[in-house]
């Protein structure tokens, strides 16, 4: 009866948690899609038909003025950066070489700043068709840079410029081209870049790039947070760039399967605290578990106690039949021949106790110190992520197949899809349990090494990481 109650209650808890996670996924997808659509429409308005002459006039003013500074782009960029400090501080003195550029800057800079104040952007860059950044609102490190130079080609802005220009031959019209990047490390923190070609009379004359600060995403994620529900935006490598809530508040939270935004391609993930989401049902489940544990403990205690010793006649007075007042026994002489031989006292058969299995048994203070060691915890996560990466490349299979085929991790049915909630916790230091199951991590890595061959590079990397983990374990005398 108690087992059935625990089973149905656990199902109810899981259903309640899954419903809240599904609702959170829909909410964050809707919010991020709205942000991308706003960025798309606000950037297109900069070069719309009704605004094209005004915008292109500004653009050409900066492009031509930049060319007048110096025939050497490097010298022109150095003069600009030394005259216009980072931020929005006006220059103290204008050199003679920058007279034409300063006139264009004074004419259009304020209107650019007012334009961005009502958008999701915090900076814009004007890039001429040669790849030179002729204008930046906030004058960051990219201002004046030559994106065609070798040291700038692989920068975030240089890569975006080449991608926009590369898509133009395949587009029916230049106005259809728009490139939105994943979160990137930029000059003033992480952010996303959105690039569009600048067109005049059907001819592409350059690229305008807008920057979406990561703070805009953080604001929207913070509005969606609930008790036990959080969100994170991921970069192209799957690392968390920003989250709500952040920091220590996410310690111990589970990380759900990452999802990709259909409009924009951003990757995001829902973070959850199962205990908070379950609410009162979780407390009831714990009470039933404690009650079950108490009942089992009492049963085992009664089973292990030896039966009471009987008297010579084999009769033990119990309950109401036992006399309250017993008279002293009367000694009756018995001859040795008539003396009955007393039966042997019963001996209770010993009951063997089952050994308990714990990862921390007999380890003492070394185990507690090891579990708190950040290097050890990072090593556990490295082994799991490298094992999963090697498995995916060698077998062309995912973590669901790894969990099922190895038999080391439990696979859950989440409505219409399979999930590996416990395994997922071992892929991030932030979600790693306080007392991690290190034996399962070691066995998973050894299973992957046994069943996977090529590529050798990933195999060697996993073997080295597994060796480091075993060194940590040897120090705590666990292996």
C-alpha positions in Angstrom: 0.0 0.0 0.0 2.8 2.4 1.0 4.8 1.5 -2.2 1.8 2.2 -4.4 1.2 5.5 -2.7 4.8 6.5 -3.3 4.6 5.4 -6.9 1.5 7.4 -7.8 2.8 10.4 -5.8 6.1 10.4 -7.6 4.2 10.3 -10.9 2.2 13.3 -9.8 5.3 15.2 -8.8 7.0 14.5 -12.1 3.9 15.5 -14.1 3.7 18.8 -12.2 7.4 19.6 -12.7 7.2 18.7 -16.5 4.2 20.9 -17.0 5.9 23.9 -15.5 9.0 23.3 -17.5 7.0 23.0 -20.8 5.3 26.3 -20.0 8.7 27.9 -19.3 10.0 26.7 -22.6 7.1 28.3 -24.4 7.4 31.5 -22.5 11.1 32.0 -23.2 10.8 31.1 -26.9 8.0 33.7 -27.3 10.0 36.4 -25.5 13.2 35.8 -27.4 11.3 35.6 -30.7 9.8 39.0 -30.0 13.2 40.5 -29.2 14.6 39.2 -32.5 11.6 40.5 -34.5 12.0 43.9 -32.9 15.7 43.9 -33.8 14.9 42.9 -37.4 12.2 45.6 -37.9 14.2 48.4 -36.1 17.3 47.7 -38.2 15.2 47.6 -41.5 13.7 51.0 -40.6 17.2 52.4 -40.8 17.3 51.7 -44.5 13.6 51.7 -45.4 12.2 53.3 -48.5 10.9 56.3 -46.7 14.1 56.8 -44.9 16.6 55.8 -47.5 17.8 59.2 -48.7 18.3 60.5 -45.2 20.2 57.4 -44.1 22.4 57.1 -47.1 23.2 60.8 -46.9 24.6 60.2 -43.5 26.4 57.2 -44.5 28.1 58.8 -47.5 29.0 61.8 -45.5 31.1 59.6 -43.1 32.5 57.4 -45.8 33.8 60.3 -48.0 35.0 62.3 -44.9 37.0 59.2 -43.7 38.8 59.0 -47.1 39.8 62.7 -46.8 41.6 62.2 -43.5 44.6 60.4 -45.0 45.4 58.0 -47.9 46.7 55.6 -45.2 43.8 53.9 -43.4 46.0 53.1 -40.4 46.9 56.7 -39.9 43.3 57.8 -40.4 42.1 55.3 -37.8 44.8 56.4 -35.3 43.8 60.1 -35.7 40.1 59.2 -35.1 40.8 57.2 -32.0 43.1 59.8 -30.5 40.6 62.6 -31.1 37.3 60.8 -30.2 37.6 59.0 -26.9 35.5 55.9 -26.1 32.0 56.6 -25.0 30.0 59.8 -25.9 32.5 62.4 -24.7 33.0 65.2 -27.2 36.6 65.8 -28.4 38.6 68.5 -26.7 40.4 69.6 -29.9 39.9 68.8 -33.6 43.1 68.4 -35.7 43.1 70.1 -39.1 43.1 66.7 -40.9 39.7 65.9 -39.3 37.9 69.1 -40.1 35.7 67.5 -42.8 35.0 64.4 -40.7 34.2 66.5 -37.6 31.6 68.5 -39.6 29.8 65.3 -40.7 30.1 63.8 -37.1 28.6 67.0 -35.5 25.8 67.0 -38.0 24.6 63.3 -37.6 26.0 61.9 -34.3 23.2 63.3 -32.1 20.5 62.0 -34.4 22.1 58.5 -34.4 22.2 58.5 -30.6 18.5 59.5 -30.4 17.6 56.8 -33.0 19.2 54.0 -31.0 17.7 55.2 -27.7 14.3 53.8 -28.7 15.6 50.5 -30.0 17.0 47.3 -28.6 20.5 48.3 -29.8 23.2 50.2 -27.9 25.7 50.8 -30.8 26.0 50.9 -34.5 28.9 50.8 -37.0 29.1 52.1 -40.5 31.5 50.1 -42.7 32.4 51.2 -46.2 32.7 48.7 -49.1 36.4 48.3 -48.4 35.8 47.1 -44.9 36.8 50.3 -43.0 34.7 51.2 -39.9 34.1 54.8 -40.7 31.8 55.5 -37.7 30.9 54.0 -34.3 28.4 55.6 -31.9 30.3 54.6 -28.8 33.8 54.7 -30.3 34.9 51.3 -29.0 38.0 49.4 -30.1 36.5 48.6 -33.6 36.2 52.3 -34.4 38.4 53.1 -37.4 39.5 49.5 -37.9 40.3 48.1 -41.3 38.4 44.8 -41.4 40.3 43.7 -44.5 43.6 43.6 -42.5 44.8 40.2 -41.4 44.5 40.9 -37.7 40.9 42.2 -38.0 39.5 39.6 -40.5 38.7 37.0 -37.8 37.3 39.5 -35.3 33.5 39.4 -34.6 32.9 42.5 -36.8 35.2 41.3 -39.6 33.5 37.9 -39.7 30.1 39.5 -39.9 31.1 41.9 -42.6 32.4 39.1 -44.8 29.3 37.0 -44.2 26.9 39.9 -45.2 29.0 40.6 -48.4 29.1 36.8 -49.1 25.4 36.4 -49.0 24.7 39.1 -51.5 25.3 37.1 -54.7 22.7 34.5 -53.6 20.0 37.0 -52.6 17.3 38.1 -55.0 17.5 41.7 -53.6 20.2 43.1 -51.3 17.5 44.3 -48.9 16.7 40.6 -48.1 20.1 40.0 -46.6 20.4 40.2 -42.8 22.8 38.3 -40.5 22.3 37.9 -36.8 25.1 36.4 -34.8 25.2 34.1 -31.7 26.3 35.8 -28.4 29.9 36.8 -28.8 32.6 38.4 -26.6 32.7 42.0 -27.7 34.7 45.0 -26.6 32.3 45.9 -23.7 31.1 42.5 -22.7 29.0 39.9 -24.5 26.4 40.8 -27.1 25.0 40.0 -30.5 25.6 41.7 -33.8 23.1 42.3 -36.6 24.3 43.3 -40.0 22.6 44.6 -43.2 23.9 46.0 -46.5 23.6 49.7 -47.2 22.1 50.1 -50.7 21.9 53.1 -53.0 20.1 52.9 -56.3 20.4 49.1 -56.2 24.1 49.2 -55.5 25.7 48.0 -52.2 28.0 50.6 -50.9 28.8 49.1 -47.4 27.3 47.5 -44.3 25.6 48.9 -41.3 26.0 46.8 -38.1 23.9 47.1 -34.9 24.9 45.7 -31.5 22.4 44.0 -29.2 23.7 44.2 -25.7 23.4 41.0 -23.6 21.7 43.1 -20.9 18.6 43.4 -23.2 18.3 39.6 -23.1 19.0 39.5 -19.4 16.1 41.9 -18.7 13.7 39.7 -20.6 14.8 36.5 -18.9 14.6 38.2 -15.5 10.9 39.0 -16.2 10.1 35.4 -16.9 11.8 33.9 -13.8 9.6 32.1 -11.2 10.2 30.3 -8.0 12.2 27.2 -9.1 12.3 28.3 -12.8 15.3 30.1 -14.5 16.6 30.7 -17.9 20.0 31.0 -19.6 21.3 32.1 -23.1 24.1 29.9 -24.6 26.9 30.8 -27.0 27.8 28.7 -30.0 29.8 26.3 -27.8 26.9 25.7 -25.4 28.3 27.8 -22.5 26.0 30.0 -20.5 26.5 33.7 -21.4 23.8 35.1 -19.2 21.2 33.7 -16.9 18.3 34.6 -14.6 18.7 34.1 -11.7 22.5 34.1 -11.7 25.4 33.2 -9.6 25.1 31.0 -6.6 21.3 31.0 -6.8 21.6 28.4 -9.6 23.7 25.9 -7.6 22.1 22.5 -7.6 19.5 23.4 -10.3 18.9 21.0 -13.2 19.7 22.0 -16.7 17.1 21.0 -19.3 17.8 20.1 -22.9 19.0 23.2 -24.9 16.7 24.5 -27.6 17.3 26.6 -30.7 15.3 29.7 -31.5 13.7 29.2 -34.9 13.8 32.9 -35.8 17.4 33.9 -35.1 19.2 30.7 -34.2 20.0 31.7 -30.6 20.4 28.7 -28.2 18.7 28.9 -24.8 18.0 26.5 -21.9 15.5 26.3 -19.0 16.9 25.8 -15.5 14.8 24.2 -12.8 14.8 23.3 -9.1 12.6 20.2 -8.8 12.0 20.6 -5.1 10.6 24.1 -5.4 8.5 23.2 -8.5 6.9 20.1 -6.7 5.9 22.3 -3.8 3.8 20.6 -1.1 3.7 17.3 -3.0 7.4 17.0 -2.5 7.0 17.3 1.3 4.3 14.6 1.3 6.6 12.3 -0.7 9.4 12.8 1.8 7.0 12.1 4.7 5.9 8.8 3.1 9.5 7.8 2.5 10.3 8.5 6.1 7.3 6.6 7.3 8.3 3.6 5.0 11.8 3.7 6.3 10.6 3.8 9.9 8.3 0.8 9.3 11.1 -1.2 7.7 13.4 -0.4 10.6 10.9 -1.6 13.2 10.3 -4.8 11.2 14.0 -5.6 10.9 14.5 -4.8 14.6 11.7 -7.2 15.6 13.0 -9.9 13.2 16.5 -9.7 14.6 15.6 -10.0 18.3 16.0 -13.6 19.8 12.8 -15.2 21.1 12.3 -15.2 24.9 13.7 -18.2 26.9 11.0 -20.8 28.0 10.8 -22.5 31.4 11.4 -26.2 31.9 7.9 -27.1 30.8 8.1 -25.0 27.6 5.4 -22.6 28.8 5.9 -18.8 28.9 3.1 -16.8 30.6 2.2 -13.9 28.3 -0.4 -11.2 28.7 -3.5 -11.6 30.9 -2.8 -15.3 31.5 0.4 -14.4 33.4 -0.2 -14.3 37.2 0.5 -10.9 38.8 1.6 -12.4 42.2 3.5 -15.6 42.1 4.2 -17.5 45.3 7.7 -18.7 46.1 8.5 -22.1 44.6 8.3 -25.1 46.9 11.3 -27.3 47.0 10.4 -31.0 46.3 13.2 -33.5 46.6 13.6 -35.6 43.4 15.8 -38.6 43.2 18.4 -38.7 40.5 16.7 -41.5 38.7 13.4 -39.6 38.6 15.0 -36.2 37.7 13.9 -35.2 34.2 16.6 -34.0 31.9 15.9 -30.3 31.0 15.5 -29.6 27.3 18.3 -27.5 25.7 17.7 -23.8 25.7 16.7 -22.6 22.2 19.3 -20.6 20.4 18.2 -17.8 18.1 19.7 -18.2 14.6 22.0 -15.3 13.7 20.6 -13.1 11.0 23.2 -11.8 8.5 23.0 -8.0 7.9 23.2 -6.8 4.4 26.2 -4.5 3.8 25.4 -1.0 2.9 26.9 0.5 -0.2 27.9 4.1 -0.2 30.4 5.9 -2.4 31.7 7.6 0.9 31.9 4.5 3.2 34.9 4.4 5.4 36.5 7.5 3.7 36.3 10.0 6.5 37.4 13.6 6.2 39.2 12.9 2.9 36.0 12.2 1.1 34.3 15.4 2.3 37.3 17.4 1.4 37.5 15.9 -2.0 33.7 16.5 -2.8 34.3 20.2 -1.9 37.4 20.4 -4.1 36.7 22.6 -7.2 39.4 20.9 -9.2 37.9 17.4 -8.5 34.4 18.6 -9.4 35.7 20.2 -12.6 37.5 17.0 -13.4 34.3 14.9 -13.1 32.5 17.3 -15.5 35.4 17.2 -17.9 35.4 13.4 -18.0 31.6 13.2 -18.6 31.5 15.9 -21.3 34.6 14.4 -23.1 33.1 10.9 -22.9 29.8 12.1 -24.4 31.6 14.1 -27.1 33.7 11.0 -28.0 30.6 8.8 -28.0 28.7 11.2 -30.3 31.6 11.4 -32.8 32.5 7.7 -32.8 29.1 6.2 -32.7 27.0 9.0 -34.2 24.6 8.5 -31.3 23.4 10.8 -28.5 23.3 10.8 -24.7 20.0 8.9 -24.7 21.6 5.9 -26.4 24.7 6.1 -24.1 22.5 6.0 -21.0 20.4 3.1 -22.3 23.2 1.0 -23.8 25.6 1.4 -20.8 22.8 0.9 -18.3 24.5 3.4 -16.0 22.1 6.3 -16.2 18.3 6.4 -15.9 16.2 7.6 -19.0 12.9 9.4 -18.3 9.9 9.8 -20.6 9.2 13.5 -20.8 5.8 13.5 -22.5 6.8 12.9 -26.1 10.6 12.7 -25.7 13.2 10.9 -23.7 15.3 12.8 -21.1 18.5 12.0 -19.1 18.0 14.3 -16.1 20.6 12.7 -13.8 23.2 12.5 -16.5 22.6 16.1 -17.5 23.6 17.3 -14.0 27.1 15.9 -14.6 27.7 18.1 -17.6 28.0 21.4 -15.7 29.9 22.2 -12.5 26.9 24.4 -11.5 24.5 21.5 -11.6 26.9 18.8 -10.3 25.4 17.1 -7.1 27.0 17.9 -3.8 28.1 14.2 -3.4 28.6 13.1 -7.0 28.4 9.5 -8.0 32.0 9.3 -9.1 31.8 5.5 -9.8 29.2 6.0 -12.5 31.4 8.7 -14.1 34.4 6.4 -14.2 32.3 3.5 -15.5 30.8 5.7 -18.2 34.2 6.8 -19.4 35.5 3.2 -19.4 32.4 2.0 -21.2 32.9 4.6 -24.0 36.6 3.7 -24.3 35.8 0.0 -24.6 33.1 0.5 -27.3 34.5 3.3 -29.4 37.5 3.4 -31.8 38.2 6.4 -34.0 38.8 9.3 -33.7 42.1 8.8 -31.8 42.4 12.4 -30.8 39.2 12.4 -28.7 40.1 9.0 -27.3 43.4 10.2 -26.0 41.9 13.4 -24.5 39.3 11.3 -22.7 42.0 8.9 -21.4 44.1 11.7 -20.0 41.1 13.3 -18.3 40.1 9.9 -16.8 43.6 9.5 -15.5 43.5 12.9 -13.8 40.2 11.9 -12.1 41.6 8.7 -10.8 44.6 10.6 -9.4 42.1 12.7 -7.4 40.3 9.5 -6.2 43.6 7.9 -5.2 44.4 10.9 -3.0 41.1 10.2 -1.1 41.8 6.4 -1.1 38.6 5.7 -3.1 40.3 3.5 -5.7 
